[in-house]
Amino acid sequence: MASMEKLNTHQKALRINLDPTSYGSFAEIGAGQEVVRWFLVVGGASGTVAKSISAYDKEVSDDLYGSGARYVSGERLQAMLDSEWAQLINQLNKSRGSNTRFFSFVDTISARNYAGTNEPHGWVGLRFQLQPGSQPNGIVLHINLRDPSNPLEQEAIGTLGVNLMYAVFYQLERKESFFENIVQDVEKRIEIDYAEVRGAAFEGWDQRTILAQLVCAGLAEAVCFPCSGPPVPPIDVLYKKAIVLAPGSFEHVDSAHAAIHNQLLASGIQQLRGELADKDPAPVGFFSFSAMPLREEDPPPGISDLLQRIEALHTHCGDVLLFRERELYGMTALVNRYTKEAIRFVLGLSLLLRVWEYRYTKLPGSFLEALARLLPQNVRIYAFPMSPKDLEQAIQSISAIRWQWTETNGWVSARQLHPPPPLGHLYDYILASNFLVPLEIPGALTTHE
């Protein structure tokens, strides 16, 4: 069947053009009009394109879609969708509504600027009917553009837009591969880190599951699950903020471990708040974990497992960032896309052990390169103390050898932990340079780990 073939962008656009039932409008701002261009050049565009518009001027955009929202935002995209859809229906429903499934495609993009100083990203939306006269359905995406130049980003946007339209019209039944179909031929060039679906066409689709799938499928580096309110793209919560990340696996979701997790994050936020001046942005904290297994030999956790951990952290009012990769340097790179303010990791000594003992085989420079990527000038590690008993268990669990430590009042701090040489020399340097900051032992700390 034609719907099962892997078509290229030209073939997809042409098939939509030759489908006499699909007809609609395009409104694209910020990266040319690369989506509608495909439909205009492949032939038969008069059967698909009712209107194409690109309101680059801010006053023109405000007149069309209203003022008040940022021009590259979810709010602006919704305003564009509402306006374009209402106009399309008002103008054409009477004459074509009985035999046409209408659509409105919109995007608002911040592509790479001339100086290359911005973080390219954008919002893409599609409102559509599956049958003539039916209630509209909708899909909204937030995307990150990873190409090194503006022309390449525009090209990728064009392909993504055609893929999206083709997927909703001909591939909705393939739910498990729906988003992979959207990024066909632009994998690694465009990330989707937020998706929202509405309408009968997406009945039974769960947004939290979709977001977790985006990470597990490699379509996003990270997605965000706020404790209160709906999911949002990471840029909305990280942009120009001072950030504290509490990484872990969070496999234990009982109340005792939850108390430890909360105290860990709260201690990190308090420590960073004390370092910042009054004029600096107040720090925000997130629990962070990876969709990859803690040990490379283990299978990756399932979607339901990941969502259970997120739900447990939400129960205790913790915002969550779910990352694709397990390495902390990958988390640093993601957060540093959106902020140059202070970034702090707060972690227990057991995770610090894993960072030091992990074999960074994916990097040519191994551990030295990993450490350089992890600790740019705005990044520090806060190390939470640990009881000797729990530390001994942690060392045995990862087969670390020749680590030594001393204790004070039944607790071991990062300053009292001594890796074997030559790692110990590097550890001492990081500690003396204040890249590794030992936290004080709070009186309420229990011995759970």
C-alpha positions as CSV (number, residue, x, y, z in Angstrom):
1,M,0.0,0.0,0.0
2,A,1.2,3.5,-0.7
3,S,0.7,4.6,2.9
4,M,3.2,2.0,4.0
5,E,5.9,3.2,1.6
6,K,8.8,5.3,2.8
7,L,8.3,8.3,0.6
8,N,10.6,11.3,0.3
9,T,9.5,14.9,1.0
10,H,8.7,15.6,-2.7
11,Q,6.5,12.5,-2.9
12,K,4.7,13.3,0.3
13,A,3.9,16.8,-0.7
14,L,2.8,15.7,-4.2
15,R,0.5,13.0,-2.7
16,I,-1.2,15.6,-0.5
17,N,-1.5,18.0,-3.4
18,L,-3.2,15.3,-5.5
19,D,-5.6,14.4,-2.7
20,P,-8.7,16.4,-3.6
21,T,-10.1,16.4,-0.1
22,S,-7.3,18.3,1.7
23,Y,-7.3,22.0,1.5
24,G,-6.0,24.7,3.8
25,S,-3.7,27.6,4.8
26,F,-0.1,28.2,5.8
27,A,1.2,30.8,8.1
28,E,5.0,30.7,8.7
29,I,7.1,33.2,10.6
30,G,10.8,33.3,11.1
31,A,12.4,30.7,8.8
32,G,11.1,31.6,5.4
33,Q,8.1,29.8,4.0
34,E,9.8,26.5,3.5
35,V,6.8,24.2,4.3
36,V,4.4,25.7,1.8
37,R,7.3,26.0,-0.8
38,W,7.3,22.2,-1.1
39,F,3.6,22.2,-2.1
40,L,4.1,25.1,-4.5
41,V,7.0,23.5,-6.4
42,V,6.0,19.9,-6.6
43,G,2.9,20.6,-8.8
44,G,-0.8,20.6,-8.2
45,A,-0.6,23.2,-5.4
46,S,-4.0,24.7,-6.3
47,G,-5.6,21.6,-4.9
48,T,-4.0,22.1,-1.5
49,V,-3.0,25.8,-0.8
50,A,-5.8,28.2,-0.1
51,K,-3.5,30.8,1.3
52,S,0.1,31.4,2.3
53,I,1.2,34.2,4.6
54,S,4.3,35.3,6.4
55,A,3.8,38.2,8.8
56,Y,7.4,39.1,9.7
57,D,6.8,42.7,10.9
58,K,5.8,42.8,14.5
59,E,3.1,45.3,14.0
60,V,1.6,43.3,11.2
61,S,1.8,40.2,13.3
62,D,0.1,41.9,16.3
63,D,-2.7,43.2,14.0
64,L,-3.3,39.7,12.7
65,Y,-2.9,37.7,15.9
66,G,-3.1,40.1,18.8
67,S,-0.4,41.6,21.0
68,G,1.0,40.6,24.4
69,A,2.6,37.2,23.7
70,R,6.3,36.6,22.8
71,Y,6.6,36.2,19.1
72,V,8.2,32.7,19.4
73,S,6.1,31.1,22.0
74,G,3.3,28.6,22.5
75,E,0.8,31.4,23.2
76,R,1.7,33.1,19.9
77,L,1.3,29.8,18.0
78,Q,-2.1,29.2,19.5
79,A,-3.2,32.7,18.5
80,M,-2.0,32.0,15.0
81,L,-3.9,28.7,14.8
82,D,-7.1,30.2,16.2
83,S,-7.0,33.1,13.7
84,E,-6.0,31.1,10.6
85,W,-8.6,28.4,11.3
86,A,-11.4,30.8,12.0
87,Q,-10.7,32.7,8.8
88,L,-10.4,29.5,6.7
89,I,-13.7,28.2,8.0
90,N,-15.5,31.5,7.7
91,Q,-14.4,32.0,4.1
92,L,-14.6,28.4,2.7
93,N,-16.8,26.2,4.8
94,K,-20.0,27.2,2.9
95,S,-18.6,26.5,-0.5
96,R,-16.3,23.6,0.2
97,G,-17.1,22.2,3.6
98,S,-19.2,19.2,2.5
99,N,-16.3,17.6,0.6
100,T,-13.2,19.1,2.1
101,R,-11.1,18.3,5.2
102,F,-9.6,21.6,6.1
103,F,-6.3,22.3,7.7
104,S,-4.2,25.2,9.0
105,F,-0.5,24.8,9.3
106,V,1.4,27.4,11.3
107,D,4.9,27.9,12.7
108,T,6.8,30.7,14.5
109,I,10.6,30.1,14.5
110,S,13.7,31.8,15.9
111,A,16.2,30.5,13.3
112,R,19.9,31.2,13.7
113,N,20.5,34.9,13.5
114,Y,23.1,36.6,11.4
115,A,25.6,36.8,14.3
116,G,24.9,33.2,15.4
117,T,24.2,34.3,19.0
118,N,20.7,32.9,19.6
119,E,19.4,29.5,20.5
120,P,17.4,28.4,17.4
121,H,14.1,26.9,18.3
122,G,10.4,27.3,17.4
123,W,6.8,26.2,17.6
124,V,5.0,24.2,15.0
125,G,1.2,23.6,14.9
126,L,-1.4,21.9,12.7
127,R,-5.2,22.0,13.1
128,F,-7.0,19.6,10.8
129,Q,-10.1,17.6,10.0
130,L,-9.9,13.9,9.2
131,Q,-13.3,14.0,7.6
132,P,-15.2,16.8,5.9
133,G,-17.4,18.7,8.5
134,S,-15.8,16.9,11.5
135,Q,-14.5,18.6,14.6
136,P,-10.9,19.8,14.3
137,N,-8.0,18.0,15.8
138,G,-4.7,19.6,16.7
139,I,-1.0,18.9,17.3
140,V,1.6,21.4,18.7
141,L,5.3,20.8,18.8
142,H,8.2,22.7,20.2
143,I,11.4,22.0,18.3
144,N,15.1,22.8,18.6
145,L,17.1,23.4,15.4
146,R,20.6,21.8,15.5
147,D,22.0,22.7,12.0
148,P,25.0,25.0,11.9
149,S,23.5,27.6,9.5
150,N,20.2,29.4,8.8
151,P,19.7,28.0,5.3
152,L,20.1,24.4,6.6
153,E,17.6,25.1,9.4
154,Q,15.1,26.4,6.9
155,E,15.5,23.3,4.8
156,A,14.9,21.1,7.8
157,I,11.8,23.0,8.8
158,G,10.4,22.5,5.3
159,T,10.9,18.7,5.5
160,L,9.5,18.5,9.1
161,G,6.4,20.4,8.1
162,V,5.6,18.2,5.1
163,N,6.3,15.1,7.3
164,L,3.9,16.4,9.9
165,M,1.1,16.9,7.5
166,Y,1.6,13.6,5.8
167,A,1.7,11.8,9.2
168,V,-1.6,13.2,10.4
169,F,-3.4,12.5,7.1
170,Y,-2.0,9.0,6.3
171,Q,0.0,7.6,9.3
172,L,-2.1,8.2,12.4
173,E,-2.8,4.5,12.8
174,R,0.9,3.8,13.3
175,K,1.0,5.4,16.8
176,E,4.2,3.7,17.9
177,S,6.2,5.3,15.0
178,F,4.2,8.5,14.6
179,F,6.9,10.9,15.8
180,E,9.7,9.1,14.1
181,N,7.8,9.6,10.9
182,I,7.6,13.3,11.6
183,V,11.4,13.6,11.8
184,Q,12.1,11.4,8.8
185,D,15.2,12.7,6.9
186,V,15.9,15.3,9.6
187,E,16.9,13.1,12.5
188,K,19.7,14.7,14.5
189,R,18.9,18.0,12.8
190,I,15.7,18.8,14.6
191,E,14.7,17.8,18.2
192,I,11.1,17.6,19.4
193,D,11.1,18.3,23.2
194,Y,7.4,19.0,23.6
195,A,4.2,17.7,22.0
196,E,0.6,18.3,22.6
197,V,-2.3,16.6,20.8
198,R,-6.0,17.2,20.9
199,G,-9.2,15.9,19.3
200,A,-10.8,12.6,18.4
201,A,-7.9,11.7,16.0
202,F,-5.7,11.3,19.1
203,E,-8.1,9.5,21.4
204,G,-6.2,7.4,23.9
205,W,-2.9,9.3,23.4
206,D,-1.4,10.4,26.7
207,Q,0.9,13.5,26.7
208,R,3.2,12.3,29.5
209,T,3.7,9.0,27.6
210,I,4.4,11.0,24.4
211,L,7.1,13.1,26.1
212,A,8.8,10.1,27.6
213,Q,8.7,8.4,24.1
214,L,10.4,11.4,22.5
215,V,13.4,10.9,24.8
216,C,13.5,7.1,24.6
217,A,13.3,7.3,20.8
218,G,16.2,9.7,20.7
219,L,14.1,12.6,19.3
220,A,14.8,14.9,22.3
221,E,17.8,15.4,24.6
222,A,15.4,16.2,27.5
223,V,11.8,16.8,28.3
224,C,10.3,18.6,31.3
225,F,7.6,17.5,33.8
226,P,6.7,20.3,36.2
227,C,5.1,19.3,39.5
228,S,2.3,21.7,39.1
229,G,0.7,22.6,35.8
230,P,1.0,21.0,32.4
231,P,4.3,19.9,30.7
232,V,6.4,22.6,29.1
233,P,9.5,22.5,26.9
234,P,12.8,22.8,28.8
235,I,13.5,26.3,27.4
236,D,10.5,27.6,29.3
237,V,11.8,26.7,32.7
238,L,15.6,27.0,32.1
239,Y,15.9,30.2,30.1
240,K,18.3,32.6,31.9
241,K,17.7,30.9,35.3
242,A,20.2,29.7,37.9
243,I,19.7,26.0,38.0
244,V,20.2,23.2,40.6
245,L,20.0,19.6,39.3
246,A,19.6,16.6,41.6
247,P,20.5,13.6,39.5
248,G,19.8,10.1,40.3
249,S,18.0,6.9,39.2
250,F,15.1,7.4,41.6
251,E,14.2,3.7,41.4
252,H,13.1,3.7,45.0
253,V,9.9,5.6,45.4
254,D,9.0,5.0,49.0
255,S,8.5,7.9,51.5
256,A,11.9,7.4,53.2
257,H,13.8,7.8,50.0
258,A,11.5,10.6,48.9
259,A,12.5,12.6,52.0
260,I,16.2,12.1,51.3
261,H,15.7,13.3,47.7
262,N,13.8,16.4,48.8
263,Q,16.4,17.3,51.4
264,L,19.1,16.8,48.8
265,L,17.6,19.2,46.3
266,A,16.5,21.7,49.0
267,S,20.1,21.8,50.3
268,G,21.5,22.5,46.9
269,I,19.0,25.3,46.3
270,Q,19.8,26.8,49.7
271,Q,23.6,26.6,49.0
272,L,23.3,28.3,45.7
273,R,21.0,31.0,47.0
274,G,23.7,31.9,49.5
275,E,26.2,32.3,46.7
276,L,24.1,34.6,44.5
277,A,23.8,38.3,44.8
278,D,20.4,39.9,45.3
279,K,20.2,41.0,41.7
280,D,20.8,37.5,40.4
281,P,17.9,35.3,39.3
282,A,16.5,33.1,42.1
283,P,17.7,29.5,41.6
284,V,15.2,26.8,40.5
285,G,15.7,23.1,41.2
286,F,14.9,19.9,39.3
287,F,15.2,16.2,39.9
288,S,17.0,14.8,36.8
289,F,17.4,11.3,35.6
290,S,18.1,9.4,32.4
291,A,15.9,7.2,30.2
292,M,19.0,5.0,30.0
293,P,19.8,2.2,32.5
294,L,22.2,3.0,35.4
295,R,24.4,0.1,34.2
296,E,25.3,-0.4,30.6
297,E,24.6,-4.1,30.7
298,D,21.0,-3.6,31.9
299,P,18.0,-3.1,29.6
300,P,16.6,0.4,29.5
301,P,13.6,1.1,31.7
302,G,10.1,1.0,30.2
303,I,7.9,4.0,29.7
304,S,5.6,3.0,32.5
305,D,8.6,2.7,34.8
306,L,9.9,6.1,34.0
307,L,6.4,7.7,34.5
308,Q,6.1,5.9,37.9
309,R,9.3,7.6,39.0
310,I,8.2,10.9,37.8
311,E,4.8,10.6,39.5
312,A,6.6,9.6,42.8
313,L,8.7,12.8,42.6
314,H,5.7,14.9,41.8
315,T,4.0,13.5,44.9
316,H,6.6,15.4,46.9
317,C,6.4,18.5,44.7
318,G,9.5,18.0,42.6
319,D,9.9,19.3,39.1
320,V,11.5,16.7,36.8
321,L,13.8,16.8,33.8
322,L,14.0,13.5,32.0
323,F,17.2,13.2,29.9
324,R,18.2,10.9,27.2
325,E,21.8,10.2,28.2
326,R,23.0,9.1,31.6
327,E,26.2,11.2,31.7
328,L,26.2,14.4,33.7
329,Y,28.2,16.2,31.1
330,G,25.3,15.7,28.7
331,M,23.0,17.4,31.2
332,T,25.4,20.3,31.5
333,A,25.4,20.8,27.7
334,L,21.6,20.8,27.6
335,V,21.1,23.3,30.4
336,N,23.9,25.6,29.1
337,R,22.0,26.0,25.8
338,Y,19.4,28.1,27.7
339,T,21.3,29.8,30.5
340,K,24.7,31.2,31.4
341,E,23.8,31.6,35.0
342,A,25.1,29.3,37.7
343,I,24.4,25.6,37.3
344,R,24.9,23.3,40.2
345,F,24.6,19.5,40.6
346,V,23.8,18.3,44.0
347,L,24.4,14.6,44.6
348,G,25.3,12.0,47.2
349,L,28.8,10.5,47.5
350,S,27.5,7.3,46.0
351,L,26.8,9.1,42.7
352,L,30.1,11.0,43.0
353,L,31.8,7.6,43.1
354,R,30.1,6.5,39.9
355,V,31.1,9.7,38.2
356,W,34.8,9.1,39.1
357,E,34.8,5.4,38.4
358,Y,32.7,5.4,35.1
359,R,34.5,4.5,31.9
360,Y,33.8,7.2,29.4
361,T,34.4,5.1,26.3
362,K,32.3,7.3,24.0
363,L,34.8,10.2,24.4
364,P,38.3,10.3,22.9
365,G,39.6,12.0,26.0
366,S,37.9,9.6,28.4
367,F,37.4,10.8,31.9
368,L,39.5,14.0,31.4
369,E,37.3,15.1,28.5
370,A,34.1,14.2,30.5
371,L,35.2,16.3,33.4
372,A,36.0,19.2,31.2
373,R,32.6,19.0,29.6
374,L,30.9,18.6,32.9
375,L,32.5,21.6,34.6
376,P,32.5,24.7,32.5
377,Q,33.0,28.0,34.4
378,N,29.4,28.2,35.6
379,V,29.1,24.6,36.8
380,R,29.9,23.2,40.3
381,I,29.1,20.0,42.1
382,Y,27.6,20.1,45.6
383,A,28.4,16.8,47.3
384,F,26.0,15.6,50.1
385,P,27.6,13.6,53.0
386,M,27.0,9.9,53.6
387,S,27.2,7.4,56.4
388,P,30.2,5.1,56.3
389,K,27.9,2.0,56.1
390,D,26.1,3.3,53.1
391,L,29.4,4.5,51.5
392,E,30.9,1.0,51.9
393,Q,27.8,-0.5,50.2
394,A,28.1,2.0,47.4
395,I,31.8,1.2,46.8
396,Q,31.1,-2.5,46.7
397,S,28.1,-2.1,44.3
398,I,30.3,-0.5,41.7
399,S,33.5,-2.5,42.4
400,A,35.5,0.5,43.3
401,I,38.8,-0.4,44.9
402,R,41.3,1.4,47.2
403,W,39.0,4.3,48.0
404,Q,39.7,5.6,51.5
405,W,37.9,7.9,53.9
406,T,37.6,9.3,57.3
407,E,34.5,10.2,59.2
408,T,33.2,12.9,61.5
409,N,30.3,12.1,63.9
410,G,29.3,9.1,61.8
411,W,29.4,10.9,58.5
412,V,31.7,11.1,55.5
413,S,32.0,14.4,53.6
414,A,33.4,14.9,50.1
415,R,36.5,16.4,51.7
416,Q,37.1,13.2,53.7
417,L,36.8,11.0,50.7
418,H,40.1,10.0,49.0
419,P,40.2,8.1,45.6
420,P,43.3,6.1,44.8
421,P,46.0,7.7,42.6
422,P,46.1,8.9,39.9
423,L,42.4,9.8,40.3
424,G,43.1,11.1,43.7
425,H,45.3,13.9,42.4
426,L,42.6,15.1,40.0
427,Y,40.0,14.8,42.8
428,D,42.1,17.0,45.1
429,Y,42.5,19.6,42.3
430,I,38.7,19.7,41.7
431,L,38.1,20.0,45.4
432,A,40.8,22.7,45.9
433,S,39.5,24.7,42.9
434,N,36.0,24.8,44.4
435,F,34.5,22.9,41.5
436,L,33.5,20.3,44.1
437,V,31.8,21.8,47.1
438,P,31.2,19.6,50.2
439,L,27.9,20.3,51.9
440,E,27.4,20.4,55.6
441,I,25.6,17.6,57.4
442,P,22.1,18.9,58.2
443,G,20.8,17.8,61.6
444,A,17.6,16.3,60.2
445,L,19.5,13.9,57.8
446,T,18.7,10.3,58.3
447,T,20.9,7.3,57.4
448,H,18.8,6.2,54.5
449,E,20.4,6.2,51.1
